[in-house]
Amino acid sequence: MSFTGKATYDAGASLPELVDDVSDLVGLISPFDTPLLDAIGSPRYAAKSTRHEWFEDQLNPNYSAINNGAGYDDDDTSIVVDDGGVFRVGDLVKLAGSDEVMQVTGVSTNTLTVSRGYGGSTAAPVVDGQRMDVIGHAALEGEDAAPAAYRARVRKENYSQIFTETVTISGSMDAVGLHAVEREFDYQVIQRLRELMRSLEQTVICGYKAAANPQGSTAVRRTMGGLLQFVTGVVEDKSAAVLTEDILNASLRNVWARGGRPNAIVCNGFQKRKISSFIQSSRRYEPESAALRNVVDVYESDFGVQRVVLSRWVPADKILLLDLDKLQVMPLQGRSFFVKPLAESGDFRKAQLIGEYTLEIQNGGDGGHGVITNLATS
């Protein structure tokens, strides 16, 4: 049977049945994903003031470092350290890389008097900068209680930042029927909300609070500090080196050594490809499979399991090593993103999208998180 249906080119402009052939979808290529916010998750509570504060604490240190440029011979009994307050008379101590055990017999400011080669251990030379660890304290039977040793809790602060966008639609535009969009006003609200979420994630990573008047004023806009401002405990400059597994593991080890438990590696696309390349040498291709996999989404290191989060908003030369359990992105109470209709003074509809948020990051300056910076980007 021959084809009898009408063709559009046969009908021309006189065919009344024809309608515009326009898809009900709008193509959107601009990135608006917020993978770090998704990984952090919902906050446990809202901020109650534009100045948000939290407390940080840490245990008393159990190590210091040798502070003598010339070092010491294996029979020297007077040793200067960076912080003598770490030690008490009776402590057994051990130097990193040495099998010798010493006992502290006197403490005067930062100068320790020690008994060398304690318990028959072999005395060895001591070098400047060598770490000295307290193995444990040995108390005398029946002695008085030692003076209390503690560290004061530290109060940290960040400020809330107001994020806002505006939507304005003419009365005619709000009334007409449109292709692919049911209501233009609602569509524009969704688009602006995506932009605000994108801006929030970028600020969480790269934001800085003002150095002067961070609380804000008529002339100073209140801004919140981001991860790159707060993470100062472990920051490793790699001098434009290419990321390797050894570099990543060394940084994870350094955060772990400071007491941190990083469970997320957050990076951009370039460094993500470097991490995925770690498995190239051991990758196998199975002939019965049509899929070639070359991706690392979870990295199991000696220092824990880290989820690899791909965020296009992390600077290209940096990698964040984060403990997500110590992070919160929280709204000021009653100020999570909302739409506020504005007064109409003409033939238009207008609204403002508003949200006010801050970042709480615990132990950012103490080694709870880390940053690898100045990596090669090409």
Secondary structure as GFF3:
##gff-version 3
##sequence-region A 1 378
A	DSSP	alpha_helix	8	11	.	.	.	ID=ss1
A	DSSP	three_ten_helix	12	14	.	.	.	ID=ss2
A	DSSP	alpha_helix	35	40	.	.	.	ID=ss3
A	DSSP	beta_strand	51	56	.	.	.	ID=ss4
A	DSSP	beta_strand	63	65	.	.	.	ID=ss5
A	DSSP	beta_strand	78	80	.	.	.	ID=ss6
A	DSSP	three_ten_helix	84	86	.	.	.	ID=ss7
A	DSSP	beta_strand	91	95	.	.	.	ID=ss8
A	DSSP	beta_strand	101	108	.	.	.	ID=ss9
A	DSSP	beta_strand	111	115	.	.	.	ID=ss10
A	DSSP	three_ten_helix	118	120	.	.	.	ID=ss11
A	DSSP	beta_strand	131	137	.	.	.	ID=ss12
A	DSSP	beta_strand	154	159	.	.	.	ID=ss13
A	DSSP	beta_strand	161	170	.	.	.	ID=ss14
A	DSSP	alpha_helix	171	175	.	.	.	ID=ss15
A	DSSP	alpha_helix	184	206	.	.	.	ID=ss16
A	DSSP	alpha_helix	227	230	.	.	.	ID=ss17
A	DSSP	beta_strand	234	241	.	.	.	ID=ss18
A	DSSP	alpha_helix	245	257	.	.	.	ID=ss19
A	DSSP	beta_strand	264	267	.	.	.	ID=ss20
A	DSSP	alpha_helix	269	276	.	.	.	ID=ss21
A	DSSP	three_ten_helix	277	282	.	.	.	ID=ss22
A	DSSP	beta_strand	298	301	.	.	.	ID=ss23
A	DSSP	beta_strand	304	310	.	.	.	ID=ss24
A	DSSP	beta_strand	319	322	.	.	.	ID=ss25
A	DSSP	three_ten_helix	324	326	.	.	.	ID=ss26
A	DSSP	beta_strand	327	331	.	.	.	ID=ss27
A	DSSP	beta_strand	338	341	.	.	.	ID=ss28
A	DSSP	beta_strand	348	361	.	.	.	ID=ss29
A	DSSP	beta_strand	370	375	.	.	.	ID=ss30
###
